[in-house]
Amino acid sequence: MTKLNGARILMYSHDTFGLGHLRRCRTIAHALVEHYNGLSVLIISGSAIAGAFDFRSRVDFVKIPSVIKLRNGEYTSLDQHIDIADTIRMRESIVLHTAKTFNPDVFIVDKEPMGLKGEITETLHYLKKQNTQLVLGLRDVMDSPRLLKAEWGRKELMSKIESIYGHIWVYGPKNFYNPLVGLDVPESVNSRIQFAGFLKRQVSHGVKTKPGGEDNYILVTAGGGGDGVELIRSVLSVYEKSSEKLLKALFVLGPYMPSKERAEFVALGKNISGVTIIDFDARMEDLIYNARAVVAMGGYNTFCEILSFDKPALIIPRTVPREEQLIRATRAAELDLVDMILPEDAIDPDKLLAALVALPDKPKPSQRYTEFALDGLTGLVGLLGKMLSRSSIKVHQKQSDKQSDKQSDKQ
């Protein structure tokens, strides 16, 4: 473990619809504090269930009021009695106050360059004046070039990124996908992009597999669940009619699954042999590790876990309002890492049954394609070390301040 006493990392995760942003930030934070002794990480999160996750020593979170994204792309407060504009103002104030109080050496922003509805703009400008290193973290796929170009153009994000961020980290390998492909990226921005690789996941301490035993199941996960209704319905329908032909299944609905559909699926699952349905488990890594195979929508975190634990997978991606999952699943299928069925084909029970029957005995990703990179966390640890070694003024200042305080106490 490398010593980096006094360094502080602030992370921002806007969290509006699923669990992906918080889980990604948490994974990165844990890797950083594991490698650097004395480093502290504080995550600003809008997730309504951030408290359901365990955080390692020297990693904590600040909760900002929750906002949810509607299917039409608009946002609303989780508390329907508070206007969205007021909610954004509260979030903006908390983020800025946290940054001023925490005084970070590095500020890592997940996916949204200026935050939800620009809520971290003032914070970014403040921290830039404080010589804080500003990092924009992007997942392997953002969206289709067509949709991303329109969104970023409307918000003038590229020019803002160019003027504010000194570093852009991509949480995927360069040979998989470029999240900014198709955009007009200035060379000054392009030179700041560093591809770290996929983020490898770990299971909880002491978790063991039981091949052929009680954990011999297909895991069916809808991620956060807010947009996973059709996936669960399609797969559950096949099990209802043909469970005797299939390996038993564990369905995880996700905490944001609409209550009406949640009740429908739970009631249906009680009458299907070999099917277990749960709402949510904060240790999804353990469930995937113990599974024989995985059926999922192909969100970033689940995809990393499929690769990390080397599980045969069937991906049925979401295609609206974003095409991120479709692009990731298509590219992964091209590389023969996973199998993919489009949502319009998954409603054909015969096609889906055939895919589910074959899935448990499919080759593992490592047997199908040997060149995928899972060294993203190692890469980020190295990038952070280089960054702080070049700009360690604030770290040394904190240590100096502590020493001065001790001297004052003695006097």
C-alpha positions in Angstrom: 0.0 0.0 0.0 1.4 3.4 -1.0 1.3 6.3 1.4 -0.5 9.4 0.3 -1.3 11.0 3.6 -3.8 13.9 3.6 -5.0 13.6 0.0 -8.7 14.1 -0.6 -10.8 13.0 -3.5 -14.3 14.3 -4.1 -16.5 12.4 -6.5 -19.9 13.5 -8.0 -22.5 11.0 -9.0 -25.8 12.6 -10.2 -27.9 9.4 -10.0 -31.3 9.9 -11.5 -32.6 6.6 -12.8 -30.5 3.6 -11.9 -27.6 2.4 -9.8 -24.8 2.6 -12.3 -23.2 5.9 -11.4 -23.0 5.3 -7.6 -21.8 1.8 -8.0 -19.1 2.8 -10.5 -17.9 5.7 -8.2 -18.0 3.3 -5.2 -15.9 0.7 -7.0 -13.3 3.4 -8.0 -13.2 4.9 -4.5 -12.6 1.5 -2.8 -9.7 0.7 -5.2 -8.1 4.1 -4.5 -8.2 3.9 -0.7 -7.1 0.3 -0.9 -3.9 1.3 -2.7 -3.2 4.7 -1.1 -2.9 4.8 2.7 -4.2 8.1 4.1 -6.3 8.9 1.0 -9.9 9.9 1.8 -12.8 9.8 -0.7 -16.1 11.6 -0.4 -18.9 10.7 -2.9 -21.7 13.2 -3.6 -24.7 11.1 -4.6 -28.3 11.7 -5.5 -29.2 8.0 -5.1 -32.2 7.4 -2.9 -30.6 4.1 -1.7 -27.0 5.1 -1.3 -27.2 4.1 2.4 -28.0 0.5 1.4 -24.4 0.0 0.3 -21.3 -0.7 2.5 -18.4 1.7 2.2 -14.9 1.0 3.2 -12.9 2.9 5.7 -12.0 6.4 4.4 -14.8 6.3 1.9 -18.1 8.1 2.7 -20.9 9.8 0.9 -23.0 13.0 1.1 -26.6 12.6 0.0 -28.2 15.3 -2.1 -32.0 15.4 -2.8 -33.0 12.7 -5.2 -34.2 13.4 -8.7 -35.6 10.8 -11.1 -35.5 10.8 -14.9 -38.8 10.2 -16.7 -39.0 8.1 -19.9 -39.6 11.3 -21.9 -36.2 12.6 -20.8 -37.5 15.1 -18.3 -36.7 15.2 -14.6 -38.8 15.4 -11.5 -38.1 15.4 -7.8 -38.4 12.2 -5.9 -40.4 14.2 -3.4 -43.3 15.3 -5.5 -44.1 18.1 -3.1 -40.9 19.9 -4.0 -40.6 21.7 -7.4 -37.7 20.4 -9.5 -36.2 23.9 -9.8 -36.1 24.1 -6.0 -34.6 20.6 -5.8 -31.8 21.6 -8.2 -31.0 24.7 -6.2 -30.7 22.7 -3.0 -28.5 20.1 -4.7 -26.3 22.9 -6.2 -25.9 24.5 -2.8 -25.0 21.3 -1.0 -22.4 20.3 -3.7 -20.7 23.7 -3.5 -20.7 23.8 0.3 -19.3 20.3 0.4 -16.5 21.2 -2.0 -15.6 24.3 0.0 -15.6 22.4 3.3 -13.8 19.2 2.0 -11.2 21.2 0.0 -10.4 18.2 -2.3 -7.1 17.7 -4.2 -9.0 16.0 -7.0 -12.7 16.3 -8.1 -13.9 13.4 -10.3 -17.2 13.9 -12.1 -19.1 10.9 -13.4 -20.5 11.2 -16.9 -22.3 14.5 -16.7 -19.7 17.2 -17.4 -21.6 20.1 -15.8 -23.8 18.0 -13.6 -27.6 17.5 -13.7 -29.0 20.7 -15.3 -25.6 22.4 -14.8 -25.8 22.1 -11.0 -22.0 21.7 -10.5 -21.0 24.6 -12.8 -20.2 27.0 -9.9 -18.4 24.2 -8.0 -16.2 23.5 -10.9 -15.2 27.1 -11.4 -14.6 27.5 -7.7 -12.4 24.4 -7.5 -10.5 25.4 -10.6 -9.5 28.6 -8.8 -8.3 26.4 -5.8 -6.0 24.5 -8.1 -8.0 21.3 -7.7 -7.4 18.7 -10.4 -10.7 18.3 -12.3 -11.4 14.9 -13.9 -14.3 13.9 -16.1 -15.0 10.2 -15.9 -16.8 8.6 -18.9 -18.1 5.0 -19.2 -17.1 3.0 -22.3 -20.3 4.0 -24.2 -22.2 7.2 -23.6 -24.9 7.1 -26.3 -25.2 6.9 -30.0 -23.1 9.5 -31.8 -26.3 11.0 -33.2 -28.0 11.5 -29.9 -24.9 12.5 -28.0 -23.9 15.1 -30.6 -27.3 16.7 -30.4 -27.4 16.7 -26.6 -23.8 18.0 -26.1 -24.3 20.5 -28.9 -27.4 21.9 -27.3 -25.6 22.3 -23.9 -22.3 23.5 -25.5 -20.5 20.9 -23.4 -17.4 20.4 -25.6 -16.3 24.0 -25.2 -17.0 23.8 -21.4 -15.0 20.6 -21.1 -12.2 22.2 -23.0 -12.0 25.2 -20.7 -12.6 23.4 -17.4 -11.3 19.8 -17.3 -7.6 18.9 -17.3 -8.2 15.1 -17.4 -10.7 12.8 -19.1 -10.7 9.2 -17.9 -12.6 6.5 -20.0 -13.6 3.5 -18.0 -13.1 1.0 -20.9 -10.3 -0.1 -23.2 -9.6 1.8 -26.4 -10.1 -1.2 -28.6 -13.6 -1.7 -27.3 -15.3 1.6 -28.0 -14.6 5.4 -28.0 -17.4 7.1 -26.1 -16.8 10.4 -28.1 -16.8 8.8 -31.5 -18.6 10.9 -34.1 -18.2 14.2 -32.1 -16.1 17.1 -33.1 -13.5 16.8 -30.5 -10.8 19.5 -30.4 -7.2 18.2 -30.3 -6.8 20.0 -26.9 -9.5 17.8 -25.5 -8.5 14.7 -27.3 -5.0 14.9 -25.8 -6.5 14.8 -22.3 -8.3 11.5 -22.9 -6.9 8.4 -21.2 -8.4 4.9 -21.6 -8.2 3.0 -18.3 -9.9 -0.3 -19.2 -13.0 -2.0 -17.7 -13.3 -1.8 -13.9 -12.8 -5.3 -12.4 -15.1 -6.3 -9.6 -14.6 -8.4 -6.5 -16.9 -10.4 -4.3 -17.4 -10.0 -0.6 -14.9 -11.7 1.7 -15.5 -15.4 2.1 -18.0 -15.9 -0.7 -17.7 -19.3 -2.4 -19.3 -20.9 -5.4 -21.1 -24.2 -5.1 -21.0 -25.7 -8.6 -24.0 -28.0 -9.2 -25.4 -27.1 -5.8 -27.9 -24.6 -4.5 -26.2 -21.8 -6.3 -26.5 -23.4 -9.7 -28.8 -20.8 -11.2 -29.3 -18.3 -14.0 -29.3 -14.8 -12.6 -31.8 -12.5 -14.3 -31.1 -8.9 -13.4 -32.9 -5.7 -14.5 -30.2 -3.4 -13.0 -31.9 -0.5 -11.2 -35.2 -1.9 -12.5 -36.8 1.4 -13.6 -36.6 0.4 -17.3 -36.4 -3.4 -16.8 -40.1 -4.4 -16.9 -40.0 -5.9 -20.4 -36.9 -7.9 -19.8 -38.4 -9.5 -16.6 -41.7 -10.0 -18.2 -40.3 -11.8 -21.3 -38.0 -14.1 -19.4 -40.5 -14.8 -16.7 -43.1 -15.7 -19.3 -40.8 -18.3 -20.8 -40.2 -19.8 -17.3 -43.9 -19.9 -16.7 -44.5 -22.1 -19.7 -41.3 -24.1 -19.8 -39.6 -24.1 -16.4 -38.9 -27.9 -16.6 -36.6 -27.3 -19.5 -34.6 -24.6 -17.9 -32.0 -24.2 -15.1 -33.6 -22.6 -12.0 -33.5 -18.8 -12.0 -33.0 -16.0 -9.6 -34.7 -12.7 -10.7 -33.5 -9.4 -9.2 -36.1 -6.7 -10.0 -34.1 -3.7 -8.9 -35.1 -1.0 -6.4 -36.7 1.3 -9.0 -39.0 -1.3 -10.5 -42.5 0.3 -10.7 -44.7 -1.0 -7.8 -47.5 -2.3 -10.0 -45.2 -4.5 -12.1 -43.2 -5.5 -9.0 -46.3 -6.9 -7.4 -47.3 -8.7 -10.6 -43.9 -10.4 -11.0 -43.7 -11.4 -7.4 -47.1 -13.0 -7.4 -46.4 -14.8 -10.7 -43.1 -16.1 -9.5 -44.6 -17.8 -6.5 -46.4 -20.2 -8.8 -43.4 -21.1 -11.1 -41.2 -24.0 -10.2 -37.5 -23.1 -9.9 -38.0 -19.4 -9.9 -37.0 -17.1 -7.0 -37.7 -13.3 -7.1 -36.1 -10.7 -4.9 -36.4 -6.9 -5.0 -32.8 -5.9 -4.5 -29.4 -7.0 -3.2 -26.6 -4.5 -2.6 -24.1 -7.2 -3.2 -24.8 -8.0 -6.9 -21.2 -9.0 -7.3 -21.8 -12.0 -5.1 -25.0 -13.0 -6.9 -23.2 -12.9 -10.3 -20.2 -14.7 -8.9 -22.4 -17.6 -7.7 -24.5 -17.8 -10.9 -24.0 -20.3 -13.7 -25.0 -17.7 -16.3 -26.5 -14.2 -16.5 -29.4 -12.6 -18.4 -29.2 -8.8 -18.3 -29.8 -5.5 -20.1 -26.1 -4.8 -20.5 -25.6 -1.8 -18.3 -22.0 -0.8 -17.6 -21.7 -2.3 -14.1 -23.4 -5.6 -14.9 -21.2 -6.0 -18.0 -18.0 -5.5 -16.0 -19.2 -8.1 -13.5 -20.0 -10.6 -16.3 -16.4 -10.2 -17.5 -14.9 -10.1 -14.0 -16.5 -13.4 -13.0 -16.3 -14.9 -16.5 -20.0 -15.8 -16.8 -21.8 -16.8 -20.0 -24.3 -14.0 -20.6 -27.4 -13.3 -22.7 -27.9 -9.5 -23.2 -31.3 -8.0 -24.0 -30.4 -4.3 -24.2 -32.6 -1.3 -23.7 -32.8 0.7 -26.9 -34.7 3.9 -25.7 -34.3 6.6 -24.7 -30.6 6.0 -24.9 -28.8 3.5 -27.1 -25.8 3.0 -24.8 -26.8 -0.6 -23.9 -27.5 -1.5 -27.5 -24.1 -0.2 -28.6 -22.3 -2.0 -25.8 -24.1 -5.3 -26.4 -23.7 -5.1 -30.1 -19.9 -4.5 -29.8 -19.6 -7.3 -27.1 -21.5 -9.7 -29.4 -19.2 -8.7 -32.3 -16.2 -9.7 -30.2 -18.0 -12.9 -29.2 -18.0 -12.0 -25.5 -21.7 -12.4 -25.0 -24.9 -13.4 -26.8 -27.4 -10.8 -27.6 -31.2 -10.7 -28.4 -32.9 -7.5 -29.4 -36.0 -6.6 -27.3 -38.3 -7.2 -30.3 -36.9 -10.7 -30.7 -37.1 -11.4 -27.0 -40.9 -11.3 -27.1 -40.8 -14.4 -29.3 -41.1 -17.1 -26.7 -39.5 -19.8 -28.9 -36.4 -17.7 -29.7 -36.0 -16.7 -26.1 -36.5 -20.3 -24.8 -33.8 -21.6 -27.2 -31.4 -19.0 -26.0 -32.1 -19.7 -22.3 -31.8 -23.4 -22.7 -28.4 -23.1 -24.4 -27.0 -20.3 -22.1 -25.7 -22.3 -19.1 -23.4 -24.4 -21.4 -22.1 -21.6 -23.5 -18.4 -20.9 -23.4 -17.2 -18.3 -20.9 -16.1 -14.9 -22.2 -12.5 -15.7 -21.6 -12.9 -18.8 -23.8 -14.5 -16.8 -26.6 -12.3 -13.7 -26.7 -9.0 -13.5 -24.8 -8.1 -9.8 -25.3 -10.6 -7.9 -23.2 -9.0 -5.6 -20.6 -10.0 -5.6 -17.0 -7.2 -3.5 -15.7 -9.2 -0.2 -15.3 -8.8 0.1 -11.6 -5.0 -0.4 -11.8 -4.9 2.2 -14.5 -6.9 4.7 -12.4 -4.6 4.1 -9.4 -1.6 4.9 -11.6 -3.2 8.0 -13.2 -4.1 9.4 -9.8 -0.6 8.8 -8.4 1.0 10.6 -11.4 -1.5 13.5 -11.0 -0.9 14.0 -7.3 2.9 13.7 -7.6 2.8 16.5 -10.1 0.5 18.7 -8.2 0.8 18.0 -4.5 0.6 21.5 -3.1 -2.7 21.1 -1.4 -1.7 17.7 0.1 1.4 19.3 1.6 -0.5 22.3 2.7 -2.9 20.1 4.7 0.0 18.4 6.4 1.6 21.7 7.1 -1.6 23.1 8.6 -1.9 20.0 10.9 1.7 20.5 12.1 1.1 24.2 12.7 -2.1 23.3 14.7 -0.1 20.8 16.8 2.6 23.5 17.5 -0.1 26.0 18.5 -1.7 23.4 20.9 1.7 22.9 22.6 2.2 26.6 23.1 
